Protein backbone atom coordinates (compact mmCIF):
# COMPACT_ATOMS: atom_id res chain seq x y z
CA UNK A 1 0.00 0.00 0.00
CA UNK A 2 1.42 3.38 -0.99
CA UNK A 3 1.45 6.27 1.43
CA UNK A 4 2.20 9.96 1.17
CA UNK A 5 2.57 11.85 4.46
CA UNK A 6 4.01 15.15 5.57
CA UNK A 7 6.55 15.04 8.37
CA UNK A 8 8.57 17.79 10.07
CA UNK A 9 12.22 17.09 9.41
CA UNK A 10 15.45 17.88 11.21
CA UNK A 11 18.71 17.98 9.25
CA UNK A 12 21.96 17.00 10.96
CA UNK A 13 25.33 17.77 9.37
CA UNK A 14 28.43 16.24 10.92
CA UNK A 15 32.16 16.73 10.55
CA UNK A 16 32.38 15.06 7.16
CA UNK A 17 30.27 14.50 4.06
CA UNK A 18 27.48 12.48 5.65
CA UNK A 19 24.11 13.93 6.68
CA UNK A 20 21.02 12.33 8.14
CA UNK A 21 17.42 13.48 8.39
CA UNK A 22 15.10 12.78 11.32
CA UNK A 23 11.33 12.62 10.83
CA UNK A 24 10.04 13.99 14.12
CA UNK A 25 6.80 12.02 14.26
CA UNK A 26 8.69 8.71 14.06
CA UNK A 27 11.88 9.73 15.89
CA UNK A 28 13.95 7.82 13.32
CA UNK A 29 17.03 8.92 11.39
CA UNK A 30 17.48 8.12 7.72
CA UNK A 31 20.47 8.88 5.47
CA UNK A 32 20.18 11.76 3.02
CA UNK A 33 22.59 13.15 0.44
CA UNK A 34 26.20 14.03 1.19
CA UNK A 35 27.67 17.50 1.59
CA UNK A 36 29.71 18.64 -1.39
CA UNK A 37 32.78 18.55 0.88
CA UNK A 38 33.63 17.68 4.49
CA UNK A 39 33.25 20.55 6.95
CA UNK A 40 32.87 21.28 10.66
CA UNK A 41 32.40 24.45 12.72
CA UNK A 42 30.11 25.69 9.96
CA UNK A 43 26.64 27.29 10.07
CA UNK A 44 23.35 25.92 8.78
CA UNK A 45 20.51 28.39 8.16
CA UNK A 46 16.97 27.61 7.03
CA UNK A 47 16.01 29.95 4.18
CA UNK A 48 12.52 31.20 3.34
CA UNK A 49 12.48 28.97 0.23
CA UNK A 50 12.84 25.86 2.42
CA UNK A 51 16.45 25.18 1.51
CA UNK A 52 19.30 25.22 4.04
CA UNK A 53 22.37 27.41 3.55
CA UNK A 54 25.52 25.70 4.87
CA UNK A 55 28.44 28.10 5.02
CA UNK A 56 32.11 28.05 5.95
CA UNK A 57 33.64 25.80 8.55
CA UNK A 58 36.91 23.94 8.48
CA UNK A 59 38.50 20.71 7.35
CA UNK A 60 40.80 18.73 9.63
CA UNK A 61 44.38 19.85 8.91
CA UNK A 62 43.02 21.85 5.97
CA UNK A 63 42.13 25.23 7.45
CA UNK A 64 38.93 27.24 7.21
CA UNK A 65 36.64 27.36 4.18
CA UNK A 66 35.00 30.16 2.15
CA UNK A 67 32.69 27.73 0.36
CA UNK A 68 28.94 27.36 0.87
CA UNK A 69 26.25 24.98 -0.33
CA UNK A 70 22.51 24.47 -0.30
CA UNK A 71 20.54 21.48 0.94
CA UNK A 72 17.25 20.80 -0.84
CA UNK A 73 15.27 18.54 1.48
CA UNK A 74 12.73 17.79 -1.26
CA UNK A 75 15.39 15.96 -3.25
CA UNK A 76 17.98 15.16 -0.56
CA UNK A 77 20.71 16.80 -2.61
CA UNK A 78 23.44 19.30 -1.75
CA UNK A 79 24.66 21.75 -4.38
CA UNK A 80 27.39 24.39 -4.28
CA UNK A 81 26.40 28.03 -4.16
CA UNK A 82 28.57 31.16 -4.22
CA UNK A 83 31.64 31.42 -2.00
CA UNK A 84 31.80 33.80 0.94
CA UNK A 85 34.10 36.80 0.55
CA UNK A 86 36.47 35.28 3.12
CA UNK A 87 37.07 31.97 4.88
CA UNK A 88 35.28 31.63 8.21
CA UNK A 89 34.91 29.39 11.24
CA UNK A 90 33.10 30.20 14.48
CA UNK A 91 30.98 32.80 12.67
CA UNK A 92 27.23 33.41 12.84
CA UNK A 93 24.58 33.23 10.12
CA UNK A 94 21.27 34.98 10.78
CA UNK A 95 18.18 34.93 8.54
CA UNK A 96 16.90 38.49 8.10
CA UNK A 97 13.27 39.56 7.53
CA UNK A 98 13.97 40.23 3.83
CA UNK A 99 15.19 36.64 3.31
CA UNK A 100 18.88 37.49 3.10
CA UNK A 101 21.38 35.97 5.55
CA UNK A 102 23.79 38.04 7.66
CA UNK A 103 27.20 36.36 8.02
CA UNK A 104 29.27 37.98 10.76
CA UNK A 105 32.60 37.52 12.47
CA UNK A 106 34.53 34.33 12.87
CA UNK A 107 37.55 34.18 10.66
CA UNK A 108 40.46 32.03 9.64
CA UNK A 109 43.52 32.22 11.87
CA UNK A 110 42.21 35.19 13.89
CA UNK A 111 38.76 36.59 14.78
CA UNK A 112 37.40 39.08 12.29
CA UNK A 113 34.97 42.01 12.28
CA UNK A 114 34.04 41.46 8.63
CA UNK A 115 30.40 40.91 7.70
CA UNK A 116 28.58 39.99 4.51
CA UNK A 117 25.12 39.21 3.17
CA UNK A 118 23.96 36.15 1.27
CA UNK A 119 21.18 36.70 -1.27
CA UNK A 120 19.31 33.44 -2.01
CA UNK A 121 17.88 34.90 -5.23
CA UNK A 122 21.36 35.30 -6.75
CA UNK A 123 23.38 32.80 -4.73
CA UNK A 124 25.99 35.47 -4.05
CA UNK A 125 27.69 36.85 -0.94
CA UNK A 126 28.35 40.58 -0.72
CA UNK A 127 30.69 42.30 1.74
CA UNK A 128 28.82 44.94 3.75
CA UNK A 129 31.48 46.35 6.04
CA UNK A 130 32.63 45.54 9.53
CA UNK A 131 31.24 45.15 13.01
CA UNK A 132 32.40 47.53 15.74
CA UNK A 133 34.81 44.89 17.07
CA UNK A 134 36.31 41.54 16.07
CA UNK A 135 34.37 38.48 17.21
CA UNK A 136 34.35 34.69 17.06
CA UNK A 137 32.18 32.15 18.89
CA UNK A 138 29.66 34.92 19.53
CA UNK A 139 25.88 34.98 19.08
CA UNK A 140 23.64 36.87 16.64
CA UNK A 141 19.94 37.07 17.49
CA UNK A 142 17.17 38.52 15.30
CA UNK A 143 15.06 40.83 17.47
CA UNK A 144 11.38 41.60 17.09
CA UNK A 145 12.25 45.06 15.76
CA UNK A 146 14.14 43.52 12.82
CA UNK A 147 17.60 44.36 14.12
CA UNK A 148 20.22 41.74 15.02
CA UNK A 149 21.81 41.67 18.48
CA UNK A 150 25.44 40.51 18.21
CA UNK A 151 26.97 39.73 21.59
CA UNK A 152 30.15 38.31 23.08
CA UNK A 153 32.98 36.44 21.48
CA UNK A 154 35.33 36.71 24.48
CA UNK A 155 34.28 40.33 24.99
CA UNK A 156 31.66 42.19 27.00
CA UNK A 157 30.78 44.29 23.97
CA UNK A 158 27.51 43.96 22.11
CA UNK A 159 26.18 45.70 19.03
CA UNK A 160 23.16 45.95 16.75
CA UNK A 161 22.96 45.41 13.01
CA UNK A 162 20.20 47.38 11.30
CA UNK A 163 19.22 45.79 7.94
CA UNK A 164 17.42 48.98 6.88
CA UNK A 165 20.65 50.98 6.97
CA UNK A 166 23.29 48.26 6.77
CA UNK A 167 25.01 49.80 9.79
CA UNK A 168 26.47 48.30 12.97
CA UNK A 169 26.16 50.30 16.18
CA UNK A 170 27.33 49.59 19.71
CA UNK A 171 24.76 48.88 22.40
CA UNK A 172 25.08 48.10 26.13
CA UNK A 173 27.82 45.86 27.48
CA UNK A 174 27.38 42.49 29.14
CA UNK A 175 28.54 42.09 32.73
CA UNK A 176 30.88 39.27 31.70
CA UNK A 177 32.88 38.72 28.54
CA UNK A 178 32.03 35.30 27.14
CA UNK A 179 32.21 33.03 24.12
CA UNK A 180 30.46 29.77 23.20
CA UNK A 181 27.35 31.01 25.01
CA UNK A 182 23.69 30.87 24.02
CA UNK A 183 21.33 33.74 23.22
CA UNK A 184 17.59 33.05 23.27
CA UNK A 185 14.86 35.43 22.14
CA UNK A 186 12.12 35.43 24.79
CA UNK A 187 8.40 35.94 24.26
CA UNK A 188 8.78 39.39 25.86
CA UNK A 189 11.16 40.44 23.08
CA UNK A 190 14.11 40.45 25.46
CA UNK A 191 17.14 38.18 24.99
CA UNK A 192 18.50 35.70 27.52
CA UNK A 193 22.30 35.33 27.45
CA UNK A 194 23.41 32.20 29.27
CA UNK A 195 26.47 30.05 29.84
CA UNK A 196 29.57 30.10 27.72
CA UNK A 197 33.09 30.55 28.95
CA UNK A 198 35.63 33.22 29.68
CA UNK A 199 38.77 33.15 27.61
CA UNK A 200 40.86 32.56 30.76
CA UNK A 201 38.58 30.20 32.74
CA UNK A 202 36.51 27.48 31.06
CA UNK A 203 35.13 26.16 34.35
CA UNK A 204 33.68 29.35 35.78
CA UNK A 205 29.91 29.44 36.07
CA UNK A 206 28.89 32.75 34.52
CA UNK A 207 25.78 34.66 35.52
CA UNK A 208 22.97 34.70 32.99
CA UNK A 209 21.98 38.12 31.67
CA UNK A 210 18.90 39.67 30.08
CA UNK A 211 19.17 42.20 27.24
CA UNK A 212 16.35 44.72 26.90
CA UNK A 213 16.16 46.09 23.32
CA UNK A 214 14.15 49.10 24.53
CA UNK A 215 16.97 50.34 26.76
CA UNK A 216 19.97 48.54 25.26
CA UNK A 217 20.98 47.42 28.73
CA UNK A 218 22.03 44.00 30.03
CA UNK A 219 20.81 42.98 33.50
CA UNK A 220 22.35 40.14 35.49
CA UNK A 221 19.94 37.28 36.18
CA UNK A 222 20.55 33.86 37.77
CA UNK A 223 23.71 31.78 37.59
CA UNK A 224 24.11 28.99 35.04
CA UNK A 225 23.55 25.54 36.49
CA UNK A 226 26.65 24.14 34.76
CA UNK A 227 30.11 25.59 34.15
CA UNK A 228 31.67 25.77 30.74
CA UNK A 229 30.36 25.94 27.20
CA UNK A 230 27.12 25.22 25.35
CA UNK A 231 24.47 25.62 28.10
CA UNK A 232 21.63 23.18 27.66
CA UNK A 233 19.14 21.23 29.72
CA UNK A 234 21.16 18.17 28.78
CA UNK A 235 24.47 20.00 28.92
CA UNK A 236 26.53 16.94 29.73
CA UNK A 237 25.46 15.37 26.46
CA UNK A 238 26.73 18.32 24.45
CA UNK A 239 30.33 18.65 25.58
CA UNK A 240 32.73 20.54 23.37
CA UNK A 241 34.91 17.47 22.84
CA UNK A 242 32.19 15.67 20.90
CA UNK A 243 32.18 15.73 17.10
CA UNK A 244 31.07 19.08 15.70
CA UNK A 245 27.71 18.99 13.97
CA UNK A 246 24.76 21.18 13.13
CA UNK A 247 21.04 20.53 13.51
CA UNK A 248 18.26 22.58 11.99
CA UNK A 249 14.48 22.26 11.93
CA UNK A 250 13.32 22.22 8.33
CA UNK A 251 9.95 22.81 6.70
CA UNK A 252 7.69 19.81 6.33
CA UNK A 253 8.27 17.85 3.15
CA UNK A 254 6.24 15.00 1.68
CA UNK A 255 7.77 11.59 2.36
CA UNK A 256 6.64 8.78 0.07
CA UNK A 257 7.10 5.07 0.39
CA UNK A 258 5.27 1.76 0.66
CA UNK A 259 4.15 -0.57 3.41
Secondary structure as the mmCIF struct_conf table of DSSP 4:
data_model
#
loop_
_struct_conf.conf_type_id
_struct_conf.id
_struct_conf.beg_label_comp_id
_struct_conf.beg_label_asym_id
_struct_conf.beg_label_seq_id
_struct_conf.end_label_comp_id
_struct_conf.end_label_asym_id
_struct_conf.end_label_seq_id
STRN STRN1 UNK A 2 UNK A 14
BEND BEND1 UNK A 15 UNK A 15
STRN STRN2 UNK A 16 UNK A 16
BEND BEND2 UNK A 17 UNK A 17
STRN STRN3 UNK A 19 UNK A 23
TURN_TY1_P TURN_TY1_P1 UNK A 24 UNK A 27
STRN STRN4 UNK A 28 UNK A 31
HELX_LH_PP_P HELX_LH_PP_P1 UNK A 33 UNK A 35
BEND BEND3 UNK A 36 UNK A 37
STRN STRN5 UNK A 39 UNK A 40
BEND BEND4 UNK A 41 UNK A 41
STRN STRN6 UNK A 43 UNK A 46
TURN_TY1_P TURN_TY1_P2 UNK A 48 UNK A 49
BEND BEND5 UNK A 50 UNK A 50
STRN STRN7 UNK A 52 UNK A 55
STRN STRN8 UNK A 58 UNK A 59
TURN_TY1_P TURN_TY1_P3 UNK A 60 UNK A 62
STRN STRN9 UNK A 63 UNK A 64
STRN STRN10 UNK A 65 UNK A 65
STRN STRN11 UNK A 68 UNK A 72
TURN_TY1_P TURN_TY1_P4 UNK A 73 UNK A 76
STRN STRN12 UNK A 77 UNK A 81
HELX_LH_PP_P HELX_LH_PP_P2 UNK A 82 UNK A 84
BEND BEND6 UNK A 85 UNK A 86
STRN STRN13 UNK A 88 UNK A 89
BEND BEND7 UNK A 90 UNK A 90
STRN STRN14 UNK A 92 UNK A 95
TURN_TY1_P TURN_TY1_P5 UNK A 97 UNK A 98
BEND BEND8 UNK A 99 UNK A 99
STRN STRN15 UNK A 101 UNK A 104
BEND BEND9 UNK A 105 UNK A 105
STRN STRN16 UNK A 107 UNK A 107
BEND BEND10 UNK A 108 UNK A 110
STRN STRN17 UNK A 111 UNK A 111
STRN STRN18 UNK A 112 UNK A 119
TURN_TY1_P TURN_TY1_P6 UNK A 120 UNK A 123
STRN STRN19 UNK A 124 UNK A 135
BEND BEND11 UNK A 136 UNK A 137
STRN STRN20 UNK A 139 UNK A 142
TURN_TY1_P TURN_TY1_P7 UNK A 144 UNK A 145
BEND BEND12 UNK A 146 UNK A 146
STRN STRN21 UNK A 148 UNK A 151
BEND BEND13 UNK A 153 UNK A 154
STRN STRN22 UNK A 155 UNK A 155
BEND BEND14 UNK A 156 UNK A 156
STRN STRN23 UNK A 158 UNK A 162
TURN_TY1_P TURN_TY1_P8 UNK A 163 UNK A 166
STRN STRN24 UNK A 167 UNK A 170
HELX_LH_PP_P HELX_LH_PP_P3 UNK A 172 UNK A 174
BEND BEND15 UNK A 175 UNK A 176
STRN STRN25 UNK A 178 UNK A 179
BEND BEND16 UNK A 180 UNK A 180
STRN STRN26 UNK A 182 UNK A 185
TURN_TY1_P TURN_TY1_P9 UNK A 187 UNK A 188
BEND BEND17 UNK A 189 UNK A 189
STRN STRN27 UNK A 191 UNK A 194
STRN STRN28 UNK A 197 UNK A 198
TURN_TY1_P TURN_TY1_P10 UNK A 199 UNK A 200
STRN STRN29 UNK A 201 UNK A 201
TURN_TY1_P TURN_TY1_P11 UNK A 202 UNK A 203
HELX_LH_PP_P HELX_LH_PP_P4 UNK A 206 UNK A 206
STRN STRN30 UNK A 207 UNK A 212
TURN_TY1_P TURN_TY1_P12 UNK A 213 UNK A 216
STRN STRN31 UNK A 217 UNK A 223
BEND BEND18 UNK A 225 UNK A 226
BEND BEND19 UNK A 228 UNK A 230
TURN_TY1_P TURN_TY1_P13 UNK A 233 UNK A 234
HELX_RH_3T_P HELX_RH_3T_P1 UNK A 235 UNK A 238
TURN_TY1_P TURN_TY1_P14 UNK A 240 UNK A 241
BEND BEND20 UNK A 242 UNK A 242
HELX_LH_PP_P HELX_LH_PP_P5 UNK A 243 UNK A 244
STRN STRN32 UNK A 245 UNK A 258
#
